Amino acid sequence: MEYKDFESAFDDLKKIVQEFENSDNLSMDDLIKNYEQGMNAYTYCMKKLENTQKKIQIIDSNFE
């Protein structure tokens, strides 16, 4: 799944985690599908956070 921004990926990740927490009887196929979606959302969020952190460091270095 392609995400357009951090917020949409993070919302998707929260929904997946809630589904894991609230369901005791997910099928193996659903578990795998949700795990894959969750990892895609997590990876997207982490990359966005890393890129944002790098940008902030560059901005900060310009003011030192």
JOHURA-V696200 format. One record per residue. RES is the residue in one letter. SS is DSSP state (H for helix, E for strand, C for the rest). D_CENTER is the distance of its C-alpha to the mean C-alpha in whole Angstrom. Layout:
# JOHURA-V696200
res = [RES | RES]
ss = [SS | SS]
d_center = [D_CENTER | D_CENTER]
This chain:
# JOHURA-V696200
res = [M | E | Y | K | D | F | E | S | A | F | D | D | L | K | K | I | V | Q | E | F | E | N | S | D | N | L | S | M | D | D | L | I | K | N | Y | E | Q | G | M | N | A | Y | T | Y | C | M | K | K | L | E | N | T | Q | K | K | I | Q | I | I | D | S | N | F | E]
ss = [C | C | C | C | C | H | H | H | H | H | H | H | H | H | H | H | H | H | H | H | H | H | C | C | C | C | C | H | H | H | H | H | H | H | H | H | H | H | H | H | H | H | H | H | H | H | H | H | H | H | H | H | H | H | H | H | H | H | H | H | H | H | C | C]
d_center = [11 | 11 | 9 | 12 | 10 | 7 | 9 | 9 | 5 | 5 | 8 | 7 | 5 | 8 | 11 | 10 | 11 | 14 | 15 | 15 | 17 | 19 | 21 | 23 | 24 | 21 | 23 | 22 | 21 | 18 | 17 | 16 | 15 | 12 | 12 | 11 | 9 | 7 | 7 | 7 | 3 | 3 | 6 | 5 | 4 | 7 | 9 | 9 | 10 | 12 | 14 | 14 | 16 | 18 | 19 | 20 | 22 | 24 | 25 | 26 | 28 | 30 | 31 | 32]
